Amino acid sequence: MTEMSDNKSPETLTDLLRTLERSQDLRPLARECGLTLRELRKRLARWRRELGIDAPAEPPQPTKAGGAGKKTFPDLVAAADVSECPLPDTGSPVLEVFTDGASRGNPGPAAVGALFRQKDGPDLCIHSEAIGRATNNQAEYRAVLAALEHCRRWGVGRVHLFIDSELVARQLMGTYRVKSQDLLPIYQQVMHLARGLREFRIRHVPRAKNAHADHLANLALDEKS
């Protein structure tokens, strides 16, 4: 399907949803619906996905926002709103999960972010949540825990985890021991969920490769403040 030009009136439901999602002036509509702008964009993205409209053929990549040097990311449905396994019927059965935790103060106000993606396929949904007061490492573990809880709820069997915290990655892989009594209970919860998976792989990635999850964690902090 070809892109509509900006001055073309929508002729189908596909056109209408895509036009609304690209609109820069959704605030009046969001207010009329009793939603925040972010909630409205999420719902539009979810409806488009549920209707099977324009599912991306490959994972969309972050792009630079004009002049500001900031990255922008596609609007995706919240994982909490996905009741069944989000993996498509075709393609890889592996769910890739990118997680990140953020704390402003260490300890201080903290939040978690997670991106769920089909291996060699599209981005599927996201998780973004403020978790109260925590350290950076606690937030990193809480992000993994939240992601795996969604995976269990969906009945996903094969998960590949990508995380930019070398400490947490090595502890989950068994290279480092968990000595902190603040981290041990969360570590044990994560490992309990991991043992319920048929396949669980962990990979430490540079922060630049985890930008979307980082953005989601900081977005939750910004909205909480």
N, C-alpha and C positions, 0 to 999 in steps of 0.2 A: 504494500500500500504506500502511495506517495504522500509526502507531507503536504498539508494544506498551506497555501499562501496566507499571510496575515489578514488579507482583506477578503478572503473567501468565506461566505456564510456556511455554517455547519449544515450538512444535508442528511447525516446519519447520526445514530447514537454514538458511534465511534468518533466521528468528527466533533460532536458536542463535548464528550468527555475529554478529548485531547485538547480542545480549545480552552476549556475551563482550567485544566491542569496547567496550561502555559500562561494563563492570564496573570497579569501583574496586579489586578485590581479585584481580588476576591474578598477583600475585607468587608464590604457592605453585605455581600451574600452570606459570609460567615456569621456576621452579627445577626442577620435576619433569621438564620438557622439556629442561633444560640450556641455556636461553635467558635473555637479559636481558629485562626487562619491555618495553623499547622494541622489541627484535627480535620478541617475540611479537605485539605490537600490529601491527607492520608485516606480519607474515605473515598475520594475520587479515584485515587490509585487502586484502592482495594476493589471498588466496583468494576474498574476497567479490567483488573486481573481476573475477578470472578466471572466476567463475561467472556474471558478469553480473547480480549482485544489487544492486538499489538504486543504480545509477549515478546520481549527482546530476545534476539537470537544468541546474544552473548552478553556477559556481564558489562553493564555500563561503567565507564571509567570516570573518575573525578575530573572535572574541567576547571580551568581557571576562570574566576569571575572577572569581568572586564575591568581592568584598571586597578582593582583592589588587591590582587594577588592572593585572594582567598579561594579555597576549593569549595565547589558546590557538589551536592550529591543528589541522586534521584530520590523522589518521595516513594517510600515503600510502605506497605501495610505493616501495622504493629504485630509482632508475634503473638501477643495476647489475643488478638482478634482472629487468629488462624486456628480453627477448631480441629482440622485434620492435617495429616502430613503434607507439608507444602511442596515436597518434591514432585516434579512432573512425572507422568506415567512413562515417559521415554527418557532416555539418557542415563547418566550415572545414578546409582542408588546411594551415593555418598553425599552426605550433607557437610559442607565446609562451614565452619563457624569461626568468625573473627571476633575476639572479645578484647575489651579494654576497660580499665577502671581508672578513675581520676579522683584525687583528693586535694582540696585547696586548704593547705595548712599542715597536713601529714602529722598528726590527725587533724581533720577538719571536715567541712561539708564535702560529701563524696557522692559519686554517681557511677553507674556502669553503662556500657554500651555493647551491643552485639549485632553483627551482621550475619545473616544466614544465606548461604549460596549453594546451589547445586554444583558439584564438581564438573568443570568444563561446561558449565551452563549459566543460567541467569542468577542475578541477585533475587532473593525470594521475599524476605521480610526482615524486620529489625526489632531490637529491644533497646529501650532507653529509659533509665529509671534513676531517680535520686534515692540514695539509701541511708541518708542521715550522716552521722559522724563516723569516720573511719580513716585508717591509714591508706597509703597508696597500695600496699601489698594486700590488705584486707579487701580493698575495692577490686583489685585484680582477681582475687579468688571469688568474690561475690559475682563478678561478671561471668566467670566460667560456670559457677553454680546456677545462675539464672538461665544461662543458655542450655545447660544440660537438663534442667527441669522442663524446659519447653520440648527438648528432644524426647524426653521420656513420655511427656503428655501426647506427643504426636506418634509415638511408637517407632521412631527412627532407630535403625540398628547399626548403621555405620556412620561414624562422625570423625572428621578430621579437624582438629582444633589448631588455630593460628593465634599466637599471642606474642606481644612484644616485650613482656617481662621475662627476662632471662631467668631470674630467681624462681618464679612460679613455674615456668616451663620445665626447668631442671628438677624441681621438686616433684612435679607431676610425673616426670619420666623416671623418677627414682634415683637420679644422679646426686641430688642433694637431699639431706634429711630435713624434716620440718621441725625446727627446734623451738620456734616461737609458740607459746601457749595461746596467743591471740589468733594465730593462723591455723593451729592444729584442728580445731573443731570444723572449720570451713573446709579444710583439706580433706578431712575424713568424709564429709558429706559429698564432696566432689568425687572422691574415689568410689564411694558407694554407688553413685549414679553411673560412673564410668564402667564399673564391673557388670552393669546390666546391659551394656552394649555388646554387640557381636564384634565390633571393631572400633577401636579408639586410638587415634594417632595424634601426637602433639608435635607441633613445629614452632620453634622460636623464629620470629620474623622481625626485620627492622621496623622501627616506628612508622617509617614512610609507607610501608606495605600494609599498615594497619590503620590508615588514616580515617576510614569511614567509621570504624568502631570508636576511635578516639573522638571524632566529631560528635557521635551520639552520646558519649559519656559527658562531654563538656556542654552539649546542648541541654541535657537534663539539669546540669548544675546552673546554667544560665537562666533556665526557666524557673528554677527553685529560688534563686536569689532575688 
